Amino acid sequence: MAITLSDHTKKRLRASIQRYFDEELDQKIGDLKANLVLDYCLKEIGPCVYNQAISDAQTYFTARVADLEAACYEREFGYWKR
C-alpha cells in the first residue's frame, strides 16, 4: 500500500527536512533535494513504520477482544435472585 500525503503535509515535511539539513548538517538544500529525501523516506522507511503501526494496532485490539467476554458479560436469568 503506497503512502500518500496531502500537499499541506508534504509542504510541512519538506520544510522540516530543509531545517534538519540546515541545523544538523550545516547544509542548505532546496525544495528538489528535500522532495527527493521525502520520497526516499516514504518509499523505503515508511512501509516499515506503517507495518509496525498495523502490528501494534492488531495486538492492541486482539487483547481487547480477548477480554470482551469478561468486560461485557451479564449474568443470565437474573430476575429470580437466589
N, CA and C of each residue as an Amber inpcrd file, in Angstrom:
protein
   246
   0.8530000  -1.1770000   0.0000000   0.0000000   0.0000000   0.0000000
   0.9000000   1.2420000   0.0000000   0.7400000   2.0600000  -0.9970000
   1.5480000   3.2780000  -1.1020000   1.0810000   4.2900000  -0.0590000
   2.0370000   4.9740000   0.5100000   1.7330000   6.0050000   1.4960000
   1.5560000   7.3230000   0.7540000   0.3880000   7.9100000   0.8960000
   0.1210000   9.1900000   0.2500000  -0.1350000  10.2420000   1.3150000
   0.3450000  11.4200000   1.0530000   0.2070000  12.5390000   1.9790000
  -0.4380000  13.7160000   1.2660000  -1.1100000  14.5400000   2.0260000
  -1.7090000  15.7380000   1.4450000  -0.6080000  16.7150000   1.0390000
  -0.9300000  17.6240000   0.1450000   0.0390000  18.6350000  -0.2780000
   0.5000000  19.4800000   0.9070000  -0.4250000  19.7790000   1.8120000
  -0.0800000  20.5730000   3.0040000   0.9470000  19.8410000   3.8710000
   0.7340000  18.5420000   4.0660000   1.6660000  17.7470000   4.8640000
   3.0190000  17.6460000   4.1810000   3.0220000  17.4300000   2.8730000
   4.2890000  17.3640000   2.1350000   5.0640000  18.6720000   2.2580000
   4.3540000  19.7810000   2.1730000   4.9980000  21.0890000   2.2930000
   5.6500000  21.2440000   3.6600000   4.9430000  20.8470000   4.7070000
   5.4910000  20.9520000   6.0640000   6.6660000  20.0030000   6.2610000
   6.5760000  18.8000000   5.7150000   7.6750000  17.8450000   5.8160000
   8.9030000  18.3360000   5.0570000   8.6670000  18.8870000   3.8810000
   9.7680000  19.4270000   3.0860000  10.4970000  20.5140000   3.8750000
   9.7510000  21.3990000   4.5130000  10.3550000  22.4680000   5.3200000
  11.1150000  21.8840000   6.5060000  10.5740000  20.8360000   7.1080000
  11.2440000  20.1960000   8.2360000  12.5550000  19.5420000   7.8040000
  12.5360000  18.8940000   6.6580000  13.7570000  18.2650000   6.1250000
  14.8090000  19.3310000   5.8420000  14.3910000  20.4290000   5.2210000
  15.3340000  21.5110000   4.9250000  15.9230000  22.0720000   6.2240000
  15.1010000  22.2350000   7.2230000  15.5910000  22.7440000   8.5120000
  16.5610000  21.7510000   9.1490000  16.2400000  20.4620000   9.0760000
  17.1280000  19.4390000   9.6220000  18.5040000  19.4990000   8.9590000
  18.5150000  19.5450000   7.6390000  19.7940000  19.6210000   6.9190000
  20.5600000  20.8770000   7.3060000  19.8550000  21.9790000   7.4400000
  20.4970000  23.2510000   7.7780000  21.0710000  23.2340000   9.1930000
  20.2680000  22.7980000  10.1640000  20.6940000  22.8640000  11.5650000
  21.5900000  21.7140000  12.0000000  21.3600000  20.5230000  11.4920000
  22.1210000  19.3600000  11.9390000  23.3270000  19.0460000  11.0590000
  23.2270000  19.3790000   9.7850000  24.2980000  19.0270000   8.8530000
  24.9860000  20.2450000   8.2560000  24.5760000  21.4400000   8.6810000
  25.1310000  22.6880000   8.1510000  25.1420000  22.6980000   6.6310000
  24.0320000  22.3060000   6.0590000  23.9260000  22.2310000   4.6020000
  22.5430000  22.7210000   4.1880000  22.5210000  23.7160000   3.3480000
  21.2480000  24.2090000   2.8290000  20.8570000  23.3680000   1.6190000
  19.5910000  22.9470000   1.6030000  19.0820000  22.2200000   0.4360000
  17.7880000  22.8840000  -0.0220000  17.5230000  22.7600000  -1.2930000
  16.3200000  23.3490000  -1.8620000  15.1540000  22.3790000  -1.8460000
  14.0670000  22.8240000  -2.4420000  12.8530000  22.0110000  -2.4780000
  13.0570000  20.6860000  -3.2140000  13.8180000  20.7000000  -4.3010000
  14.0200000  19.4830000  -5.0810000  14.7070000  18.4040000  -4.2500000
  15.8030000  18.7550000  -3.5810000  16.5150000  17.7730000  -2.7570000
  15.6590000  17.3290000  -1.5720000  14.9460000  18.2580000  -0.9780000
  14.0660000  17.9050000   0.1410000  12.9790000  16.9260000  -0.3300000
  12.4510000  17.1470000  -1.5360000  11.4580000  16.2280000  -2.0960000
  12.0470000  14.8420000  -2.3420000  13.2880000  14.8080000  -2.8100000
  13.9450000  13.5210000  -3.0450000  14.1350000  12.7620000  -1.7330000
  14.5440000  13.4610000  -0.6840000  14.7050000  12.8290000   0.6340000
  13.3490000  12.3370000   1.1310000  12.3220000  13.1620000   0.9910000
  10.9900000  12.7830000   1.4300000  10.4840000  11.5620000   0.6630000
  10.6460000  11.5530000  -0.6500000  10.2230000  10.4090000  -1.4550000
  10.9530000   9.1410000  -1.0320000  12.2470000   9.2560000  -0.7810000
  13.0360000   8.1050000  -0.3280000  12.4960000   7.5750000   0.9970000
  12.2670000   8.4690000   1.9480000  11.7660000   8.0600000   3.2680000
  10.3980000   7.3880000   3.1580000   9.5250000   7.9510000   2.3300000
   8.1940000   7.3670000   2.1750000   8.2430000   5.9900000   1.5280000
   9.1450000   5.8060000   0.5710000   9.2150000   4.5310000  -0.1400000
  10.0260000   3.4740000   0.6070000  11.0830000   3.8870000   1.2990000
  11.9980000   2.9340000   1.9200000  11.7150000   2.7200000   3.4030000
  11.4500000   3.8010000   4.1260000  11.2710000   3.7280000   5.5780000
   9.7910000   3.6610000   5.9440000   8.9620000   4.3660000   5.2080000
   7.5360000   4.4400000   5.5030000   6.8540000   3.0930000   5.6740000
   7.0690000   2.1360000   4.7660000   6.3990000   0.8440000   4.9260000
   6.7790000   0.1190000   6.2240000   8.0200000   0.2510000   6.6710000
   8.4280000  -0.3730000   7.9380000   7.6510000   0.2250000   9.1090000
   7.5360000   1.5430000   9.1210000   6.8010000   2.2320000  10.1890000
   5.3230000   1.8740000  10.1010000   4.7710000   1.8720000   8.8990000
   3.3630000   1.5430000   8.6840000   3.0600000   0.1220000   9.1550000
   3.8950000  -0.8230000   8.7520000   3.6700000  -2.2150000   9.1390000
   3.7550000  -2.3990000  10.6540000   4.6790000  -1.7120000  11.2960000
   4.7860000  -1.8070000  12.7530000   3.5590000  -1.2030000  13.4300000
   3.0660000  -0.1020000  12.8930000   1.8530000   0.5200000  13.4500000
   0.6570000  -0.4170000  13.3130000   0.5250000  -1.0750000  12.1760000
  -0.5610000  -2.0300000  11.9740000  -0.4220000  -3.1980000  12.9450000
   0.7860000  -3.6970000  13.1300000   1.0240000  -4.7920000  14.0690000
   0.6820000  -4.3780000  15.4970000   1.0810000  -3.1740000  15.8800000
   0.7680000  -2.6760000  17.2210000  -0.7360000  -2.5380000  17.4170000
  -1.4330000  -2.0290000  16.4120000  -2.8910000  -1.8830000  16.4960000
  -3.5570000  -3.2540000  16.5880000  -3.0740000  -4.2080000  15.8200000
  -3.6400000  -5.5540000  15.8490000  -3.4460000  -6.1850000  17.2260000
  -2.2680000  -6.0240000  17.8070000  -2.0010000  -6.5450000  19.1490000
  -2.9280000  -5.9030000  20.1720000  -3.0870000  -4.6000000  20.0700000
  -3.9540000  -3.8630000  20.9930000  -5.3960000  -4.3680000  20.9010000
  -5.9300000  -4.4490000  19.6920000  -7.3180000  -4.8490000  19.5230000
  -7.5390000  -6.3290000  19.8310000  -6.5680000  -7.1630000  19.5490000
  -6.6750000  -8.5830000  19.8900000  -6.7790000  -8.7490000  21.4030000
  -5.9900000  -7.9950000  22.1440000  -6.0510000  -8.0540000  23.6080000
  -7.4060000  -7.5730000  24.1100000  -7.9580000  -6.5480000  23.4910000
  -9.2620000  -6.0270000  23.9130000 -10.3800000  -7.0090000  23.5870000
 -10.2990000  -7.6610000  22.4380000 -11.3180000  -8.6350000  22.0480000
 -11.2360000  -9.8610000  22.9570000 -10.0330000 -10.2630000  23.3350000
  -9.8670000 -11.4170000  24.2230000 -10.5330000 -11.1640000  25.5670000
 -10.5490000  -9.9230000  26.0190000 -11.1380000  -9.5670000  27.3040000
 -12.5900000  -9.1250000  27.1670000 -13.1420000  -9.2260000  25.9810000
 -14.5000000  -8.7360000  25.7230000 -15.5480000  -9.4650000  26.5600000
 -15.4270000 -10.7770000  26.6720000 -16.4170000 -11.5370000  27.4380000
 -16.4250000 -11.1140000  28.9050000 -15.2670000 -10.9270000  29.4910000
 -15.2030000 -10.5180000  30.8970000 -15.7050000  -9.0900000  31.0760000
 -15.4180000  -8.2440000  30.1170000 -15.8040000  -6.8380000  30.2340000
 -17.2820000  -6.6140000  29.9530000 -17.8770000  -7.4510000  29.1340000
 -19.2570000  -7.2180000  28.6880000 -20.2090000  -8.3340000  29.1010000
 -19.8540000  -9.1310000  30.0660000 -20.6980000 -10.2570000  30.4620000
 -21.8040000  -9.7920000  31.3900000 -23.0010000 -10.2990000  31.1410000
 -24.1520000 -10.0390000  32.0150000 -24.7420000 -11.3920000  32.3960000
 -24.9250000 -11.6120000  33.6790000 -25.4640000 -12.8760000  34.1580000
 -26.8720000 -13.0830000  33.5990000 -27.1100000 -14.2760000  33.1160000
 -28.4130000 -14.6100000  32.5520000 -29.3820000 -15.0590000  33.6440000
 -30.6360000 -14.9490000  33.3500000 -31.7040000 -15.3830000  34.2440000
 -31.5310000 -14.7750000  35.6350000 -31.3170000 -13.4820000  35.6520000
 -31.0660000 -12.8010000  36.9230000 -32.3020000 -12.2050000  37.5820000
 -33.4720000 -12.4300000  36.9830000 -34.6690000 -11.8660000  37.5580000
 -34.9760000 -12.4920000  38.9210000 -34.9280000 -13.8190000  38.9560000
 -35.2080000 -14.5380000  40.2010000 -33.8900000 -14.7390000  40.9530000
 -33.6300000 -13.8270000  41.8320000 -32.3670000 -13.9050000  42.6040000
 -32.4830000 -14.9920000  43.6510000 -31.4230000 -15.6420000  43.8810000
 -31.4340000 -16.7410000  44.8770000 -31.0770000 -16.2290000  46.2270000
